Amino acid sequence: MWNTILFDLDGTLTDSQEGIINSIICALEHFGIHEERASLLEFVGPPLDESFRLRYQFSEEQIAVGIETFREYFNRRGWLENAPYPGAAELLAELRGAGKRLLVATSKPENMAVRVLEHFGLAQYFDRICGAPPDNQEGARKVCVVRAALRWAGIEDLSSAVMVGDRRHDIEGAREAGLQAVGVLYGYGSREELEKAGAAYIAADMDELRGVLL
């Protein structure tokens, strides 16, 4: 079926909600904005600049300050307020054992993605961890990260690869890059969101995801 599998990170491999929301709260408080935690879930997954712009109509200068404040907290504490989903390591090991090539394609800064995956012992399963380049908002767009991963892997037959993610940005970015996408419901997106974005398959849990990928 698919020989190469690209995985999103937040909401797909690890449950990073607490650390990201705490980082967002810190950034918003810098601007005197106070929100209920439950209302900030939409920040988990999409690029920060997009979320700040759409939700708060931040200027480019405000976006830059917000991202810097977010990263200060996340780099200090937020990245540890995180945990792999149960069964993630076992699934990755099984996929590798079946001869699949595994890549990460995340809008998180690449150095931070590597740090998180190494800390939780998941980096060993991936041939390449691709994330957003430093201080490059365009490069953080999911389609750009997916295309960078495909270039690194030298993939010409796009039907041989698939993207796995939990939010519409993962599905839409994959489709824009020419890939099919599998949506997962144990992360932060809804079935409606994933279906509307055009997911080819939707898995409710790790067992269903295993069935789709193998």
C-alpha positions in Angstrom: 0.0 0.0 0.0 2.1 2.9 1.3 5.9 2.5 1.7 6.5 5.9 3.3 4.4 7.3 6.1 4.6 10.9 7.3 3.4 11.7 10.8 2.3 14.9 12.3 3.7 15.4 15.9 1.3 17.3 18.2 -2.0 15.4 18.6 -0.8 12.5 16.5 2.3 11.1 18.2 2.2 13.0 21.5 -0.4 14.7 23.6 1.1 18.1 23.8 -2.1 20.0 24.8 -1.1 21.1 28.3 2.3 22.5 27.3 1.0 24.3 24.2 -2.0 25.9 26.0 0.2 27.0 28.9 2.6 28.6 26.4 -0.3 30.3 24.6 -1.7 31.6 28.0 1.7 33.1 28.7 1.9 34.8 25.3 -1.6 36.2 25.5 -1.1 37.5 29.1 1.8 39.5 27.6 -0.9 41.5 25.7 -3.3 41.6 28.6 -5.6 38.9 27.1 -7.1 36.3 29.4 -9.0 33.3 28.0 -10.5 30.1 29.3 -8.2 27.1 28.7 -11.0 25.2 26.9 -11.2 28.0 24.3 -7.5 27.7 23.3 -7.6 24.1 22.0 -7.7 25.5 18.4 -4.1 26.6 18.9 -2.8 23.0 19.1 -1.6 22.1 15.6 -1.9 25.1 13.3 1.1 27.5 12.8 1.1 30.1 15.5 1.2 33.1 13.2 -2.0 31.9 11.5 -3.9 31.5 14.8 -2.8 34.8 16.2 -3.8 36.6 13.0 -7.2 34.9 12.5 -8.3 35.0 16.2 -6.9 38.2 17.4 -6.1 40.2 14.2 -2.6 40.7 15.5 -0.2 42.8 13.5 3.0 41.3 12.2 4.9 42.9 15.0 2.4 41.5 17.6 2.7 38.1 16.0 6.5 38.1 16.3 6.3 39.1 20.0 3.6 36.5 20.6 5.6 33.7 19.1 8.8 34.8 20.9 6.9 34.8 24.3 5.3 31.4 23.5 8.6 29.9 22.7 10.3 31.2 25.8 7.8 29.3 28.0 7.7 26.3 25.7 11.4 25.9 25.5 11.7 26.3 29.3 8.8 24.1 30.5 6.1 23.5 27.9 7.9 20.8 25.9 8.0 18.6 29.0 4.2 19.1 29.6 3.7 16.5 27.0 3.5 12.7 26.7 3.4 10.1 23.9 0.0 8.6 23.2 -0.4 5.1 24.6 0.6 2.6 21.9 2.5 5.1 19.7 5.9 3.5 20.2 4.6 0.1 19.6 2.9 1.1 16.4 6.0 2.8 15.1 8.1 -0.2 15.9 5.6 -2.5 14.1 5.6 -0.2 11.1 9.4 -0.2 10.9 9.4 -4.0 11.3 7.1 -4.2 8.3 9.7 -2.3 6.2 7.9 1.1 6.2 10.0 4.3 6.0 8.8 6.8 8.6 9.2 10.6 8.6 7.9 13.4 10.8 6.3 16.4 9.1 5.4 19.0 11.8 4.9 22.8 11.8 6.7 22.8 15.2 10.3 24.2 14.9 12.5 21.3 13.8 15.0 21.6 16.6 12.1 21.4 19.1 10.5 18.4 17.4 13.8 16.6 17.5 14.2 17.4 21.2 10.7 16.1 22.1 11.0 12.9 20.1 14.4 12.1 21.4 13.3 12.8 25.0 10.4 10.3 24.7 12.4 7.7 22.8 10.5 8.0 19.6 13.2 9.6 17.4 14.8 6.2 16.8 11.9 5.1 14.6 12.2 7.9 12.1 14.5 8.3 9.1 14.0 12.0 9.2 12.3 14.6 11.4 11.2 17.6 9.4 9.8 20.7 11.0 9.6 24.4 10.5 12.9 26.2 9.7 14.0 28.9 12.1 12.1 32.2 11.8 10.3 31.2 8.6 6.5 31.5 8.9 6.0 30.4 5.3 8.2 27.3 5.9 6.0 26.4 8.8 3.0 25.8 6.6 2.1 22.2 6.5 2.4 21.8 2.8 5.9 23.3 2.9 7.0 20.9 5.6 5.4 17.9 3.8 7.2 18.9 0.5 10.5 19.3 2.3 10.1 15.8 3.8 9.2 14.3 0.3 12.3 16.0 -1.2 14.5 14.7 1.5 13.2 11.2 0.9 13.5 11.5 -2.9 9.9 10.4 -3.4 8.6 10.8 -7.0 5.7 8.4 -6.8 3.3 10.2 -4.5 0.9 7.3 -4.4 3.6 5.4 -2.3 3.4 7.9 0.6 0.7 9.0 3.0 0.3 11.7 5.7 -1.1 10.9 9.2 -2.5 13.8 11.2 -5.2 15.0 13.6 -6.2 18.5 12.2 -7.4 19.9 9.0 -4.0 21.6 8.3 -2.4 18.1 8.2 -5.0 16.8 5.7 -5.1 19.9 3.6 -1.3 20.3 3.5 -0.9 16.6 2.4 -3.5 17.0 -0.3 -1.9 20.2 -1.6 1.4 18.3 -1.8 -0.3 15.5 -3.7 -0.6 12.9 -0.9 -3.5 11.0 0.5 -4.0 11.6 4.3 -5.3 9.6 7.2 -7.0 11.5 10.0 -6.9 10.4 13.6 -9.7 11.1 16.1 -7.7 10.6 19.3 -6.0 13.9 18.8 -7.5 17.4 18.7 -9.6 17.5 15.5 -13.2 16.2 15.0 -14.5 13.8 12.5 -16.4 16.6 10.8 -13.2 18.7 10.5 -11.2 15.8 9.0 -13.9 14.7 6.6 -14.4 18.3 5.4 -10.6 18.6 4.9 -10.7 15.5 2.6 -9.1 12.7 4.7 -9.1 9.5 2.7 -9.4 7.4 5.9 -10.2 8.2 9.5 -9.0 6.1 12.4 -10.6 6.4 15.8 -7.6 5.0 17.8 -4.2 3.4 17.4 -5.6 0.0 16.6 -7.7 1.4 13.7 -4.6 3.4 12.5 -2.6 0.2 12.5 -5.2 -1.5 10.4 -5.2 1.4 7.9 -1.4 1.6 7.6 -0.7 -2.1 7.5 
